[in-house]
Amino acid sequence: MDATFPNRKSLFLNLVLFAAGSFCGYLLNSHLDTVYIREQNSYHAAGAFEVSSLMRPLGKTQSHLVKYDPTICNKLKQIPCSECKAAKLSISAADQKRREASLKRYERRRINIFHGRNQVNGSSPISYPAHGVSVIPMRSVWLKGLQVEWFSLYNIRSNIKLKFQINATRGVFNLIGHVHDVDVTGNGSKTITISTYSPSLLNLQLKYIAYENTFFDANIVDRVIIQFMEFTATMPIHIQHVQLPWLFEDGTGQVKDRVTVVLKTFLRYSRLKNAIESVNRLYPGTRIVVADDTPDHLFTSFQSSNVDHYRMPAYKGYFAGRNLGLSQVWTEYFFYMDDDMMITETTKMDFLVSFLDETNFHLVGVGIQDRLSPTTYLALGNKTHRCIVQKPDPGYYSEIRGFPGIYTNDAVLNIFLASTNEAKAVGFDPHPLLARIGHNEFFLSALGRLRVAACSFCAVRHVRGGPVPGNYSKYRKPEKRFKAKRNNYNLYMHNIDCVKTQWVVNKARKQ
């Protein structure tokens, strides 16, 4: 009995000490900066620095220390559509579903810099979003992700005041909330400086900074400079106005409701007739736009219920006619072919539409009977001195995954199905030097702007021979002097020094 009493007393004393120690630890944890120390070999120091130990604030909740600014908080809110009193869209559930599908296709085809967020952590003491921060002009955005990852042990032990500075050129910085015991200068200006002795309070304040654009531009980047200790980082903020999509009604979903056939003709009416008849036979009701610069005394109209025959001033040329035809397209896609082509069962227009629907490609070319002739472009040199080399062998980069027989490349023949919006953005140059011959110019202009593919099992028929009035060959085959001027114009227009053309027949077919 007497032997066990001291043990009970000792146990009670240990429990009291444990409780007291836990309570003291709680008080210290609540009122002091919480940091942890990592060993030297677990971190690689930046140049000219030596790491003996690292002290990094933990993610302890200290939101009770933040005093929020309601004015700045309101600036960060989205303005609801309920404030708009104009007439609202009236649409059925089925039409809404088609509208959403059209929007998905539009978004898929857009060529934009990746808009995802890219956070940089630990390459220096500063962590920050290196990509993906965007703001509508004259609006505000919350700068999430700003943090100091590690601090100098010497500065902490010496009680040196920590200073964090951010500089902008096209906007100002506003505090969403102010943290107790943190000094801030420049709130509401282009340069904001945050100073404190506490690492954890510094990082807490960095969580509540907003950027407000004050210098309007529809599409530009403000390169924000961040400075902490001897370290500097650049955080790009993309200022971009809202870009509204251009969607299309697809009606029944059939080819006739989604595709317009565009033809440029000059003198060759017998062949134009065959081309129109081939479209009407396989895809009845499909709208056909004909651009025609035949002289008045030889002009013959093909206007009908589904054919819009546009009469141009005489001899305006190939690309001018293409531009006219394209300007009259209101369907999501258009199919371009020359007037001496005929659509056949092997053209497979339905499949081509499905291909563009299901991928992010803007244009898919087809062959002429058994000839596909895709091309890739090799850019040599730099922005100051650049040359373009056409590479017709093999003429493509790779087969497109999930679509055997379809290849990605840079240029195809003058027979293709394309997305109307994106093709209009590139356009066909109506310069007189491109009036009689024009092909590569469109694809050179589309380089990097359109995703181009070639389908090896879709084709049209090329109709040769037959009478052509008005000395057609005189205009079709220009003299050497004209070709030289055209080539020089192309080099000037695209800011390049040379284009090496390699239109060769595939060796296997040549044999």
Helices and strands as residue ranges (DSSP letters): H 4-31, E 35-38, G 40-42, E 54-57, G 63-65, E 66-68, H 70-75, G 81-83, H 93-109, E 118-120, E 126-131, E 133-135, E 140-142, E 147-148, H 153-157, E 162-167, E 171-175, E 177-179, E 183-185, E 191-196, H 199-206, E 209-213, E 219-228, E 231-240, H 255-258, E 259-265, H 269-282, E 288-292, G 296-298, E 307-311, H 318-327, E 333-338, E 341-343, G 345-347, H 349-358, E 363-368, E 376-381, E 386-391, E 398-399, E 406-409, E 416-419, H 420-426, G 432-434, H 440-446, E 452-462, H 472-476, H 480-493, E 498-500, H 507-510
